[in-house]
Amino acid sequence: MKKIINELKPFLILWSTQSLSQLGSSMTGFALTLWLYETTGSALKMALASVCSYGPYVLTSIFAGALSDRWDKRKTMLFSDAFAALCTVAVLILLKAGSLRPWHLYVLNALNGLMNTVQSPAGDVAMTLLTPKEHYQRVSGLKSFTNSLNTILHPILATALFSTVGLSGVIYVDLGTFLAAFVSLLLFVRIPSPAANSERGGNERLLTSARAGLSYLRENGLILRLILFLAGVNLIASAFDAVLPPYVLSRENGGESVLGSVTACAGLATLAGSVLVTFLPPPKNRVRVIVASILFSLGVENLILAFARTPVWWCVAQIAGWSVIPLMNANMDVILRSTVPPDMQGRVFSCRNTMQFFTIPIGAFLGGFLVDSVCEPLMAGAAGLPALLFGTGRGSGAALMMFLLGVSGIILCLVFGRVLRRYHYTNDN
């Protein structure tokens, strides 16, 4: 164990401090979600914050990855993190002046999303460069562990701070975690440069570099099809993310604290799954594990939420749906990091980001729009079987939307399961 810790020491420093900063950012994001719903009462206006964040990200990511491959990874991460902190400071200033409006958050989210286009691939490649290949699955489990811990803690901490000291208190904590991560990366982490490939020199033009990532995906049918599958998954999952807050907040037995508890249960489930993944042996077929995990997650979670009426069952749904996500993430992560050469990962991961995540703003918009303009009005006067299945009053339209998302997720997995069944990726590939 001591040998493993020594081999992973640079990664562990970067991972732990960046995870702490991510916790602070997630707390601010959750608190802003509560503030937006309190201010507007609209699922769509709340979802627009996510649309504005992911829109610039997916539109420019394919080119930013080529830049990320050229730029120093450490400097890129430092600059991007500092810019995100400045955006958070801007929110604090507007809040203190009593001038904060929803459109301010949309603009700042768009700017943050733009910076994430270079920060995300730089961070992905940095993790690869700091990790020996034999530790890829272990590192993926550790990353899932902190993501899970983040999901557990951020709604609880954000709700507690939001209800006691307000949004400004949450922001102060966020800025403190940013400072810890920034100083650690600046002073204690040195990220090695990837080994250069003579066929992929650093002098190629920006468009040529971007095309290189697309060309690699076209030549690798397995990765391309997995990315397209996950794009469909993200469409449904982002719509779910837009529906869950109004679903819980608008129910008679819901509210802010219940939403925090339901969200935390997702973190508990992924935490347990992450610990399990860290110690599991490699599966016989990683592709089959990815599809089966998503099928279980999207089907079970959405259908339980559609018909459930109590917070206990909402928590059960979250636990069921999120417990298998680390298994999917770990296997996808191993396939990508083992297949794509490190000096190509920035370009390939950026193309992946564009293709896999472009459905997130679409799904978030559709989720908010369909709840506000279709499902809630449709269920407002519902009686008979629809009322028996999904309830009545506010939140029943969101329950109907959960049902539609569950059915869509099952169909998506069955279709792509047939497409991907001829691929058999094991640890020996």
Summary of the structure (lengths in Angstrom):
residues: 429
radius of gyration: 21.3
end to end distance: 27.1
largest distance: 68.9
contacts: 1579
relative contact order: 0.15
helix: 84%
strand: 0%
